[in-house]
Structure formats: C-alpha cells, structure tokens
Amino acid sequence: MIVAVLSGLLGGLIAGMLGLGGGIVFVPAMVLFLHISQHQAEGTSLLAIVPVSLVGAYSHYRHGDVRLKEGIQFGLLALGGAAAGVALANLLSARALKDAFAALILYVAYRLLREGFLSQSR
C-alpha cells in the first residue's frame, strides 16, 4: 500500500511538473511493485491519469500556461490513436508490451539528453 501511495504521489508530481503522463511512473510501479500485469497496469494507468490531468491542466490554465485550441485538437486527434493502441496492445504478449514500453522510455530519454543536455556542450 505504501508503494502505491508513493507511486501515486510521484506520478502526480511528475505529471504536474513536467507535463508527462503519470504512466511513466504508474505503469512500472504497478508491474514491478504491485505485481499487476503489463496490460492491466497500462489500462489502470490510463484511468488513474484522468484526475491527475484535470487538476494539472486546470492549475496550468490558472497560470496562463494552457493553449486551449491546441490541447483540444491534440486530445480529439488522440482518441482514435488510443483506441487503436489498446487494440494493438491486446494483440501483443505481456513481454512484447513491456519491451515496447521500455524501448519508448529509452528512446525518449536518449532524445531528451541528445537534444537538451548534451547539445548544450557543443
């Protein structure tokens, strides 16, 4: 239970501070510490991120940091992608899904380091 509480707090903190989906914390925490399957962790994370997103978006909006038009457009366009992604995820084994999740995190980390931190040293 403590791991769930800490993961929820950390996921919310990261989501609000960096604009990342809490899934980057929620999914690994559920799989590694709560022993939930990869498929269930991803689905549960999507549900858990709804209130986090609402609070974070509202708080950023109050600070003038939300572009409503673009946010609504991205959200509407992502609906079809989300449905397709769930269908694809359910075709994959848990192992393949974990590998894909890990590969995405590593790729994003590499790009952020390369284009952010590492590019400043040139």
N, C-alpha and C positions, 0 to 999 in steps of 0.2 A: 504493500500500500504506500509506503514511503517513497519508493521508486516512482510510482505512478504520480504522486503529488509533485515530486521534484521534476519529473519529466514534463508534466503539465505546466508548471511554473516556468521552466526553462524554455519550453516551446513557445509559450506566450510571450516571454521576454524577447526571444529572438525574432519572432514574428513581428512584434511591435517595433522593435529597434531597427531591424534590417529589412523588413518587408518580405521576409522569407515565409513560406508556408511552414507552420509548426511541424509539418510532416517530416521535415529533415531531422527533427528530434523525436517526434512522436513515433514514427514507424520503427526506427532502430530500437527505441526504448521498449516498445511493446513486444517486438520479436525477441530481443536479447534478454530482457529482464522479466517480462511478464509471460513469456513463452506463448505468445499468440502467433498464429500462422501469418506468413507474409501477406497472404490475400486478405485475411481478416484485419491485420494491422493497417493495411492501406485503406480499406473501406472505413474502418473506425476512425482513422486519422482525418479522412475527408469530412466525416460528421463532426469531429471534435474541432476542426478548424473554422467551422461556421461562426460560432460565437466569438472566437478569437479575432476573426476577420472583421466582424461587425464592430467590435469595440475598437480595434486598431484603426480601421478606416474612419470611424467617427472621430476618434481622437486626432488623427492626422488632419481630417477635414476642419476641425476646430482651429488648427494651426495654419490653415490655408495650404496644406500640402497634398490636396487631392484634386486631380483633374477629372471631374465627373464624366465628361463626354468619353474620354479615352478609357476610363475604368469600366463604364457601362459597355462600351464596344468590345473591349477585351473579354469581359465576363460573358457577354452573349455569344461571341465567337467561340469561346472555350466550351460552351455547352455540348456541342457536337463532338468535340475532341475528347471531352470527359467520358461521354457515352461510348465512344469508340475505344478509348483506353481501357475502360472496365471490361469491355468485350474481349479485347486482346489479352489483358491480364488473366482473365479466366481461362484462356486457351493455353497459357504457359504454366509450367510446373513451378512450385514454390522456389526451387533452386534457380531456375532461369529468371524468375522475377526478382529474387534477391541480387543476383548477378547484375541485372539491368539497373536496379536501384543503386547499387554500389558503383557501377560504371558511370552513371549520371552524376553522382556526387563527386567522384574523382575528376571527371571532365570539367565540371563547373569549377571545382577548386583550382584545377590547372589553369583554366582560362582567367579566373579572377587574379591568381598570382601573376600570371604572364602579362596580363594587360594592366594590372594595377600596380602591385608592389614591385615586381621585377622590372617593369618598363620604366619606372622612375629612376633606376640606377644607370640608365643609358645617357 
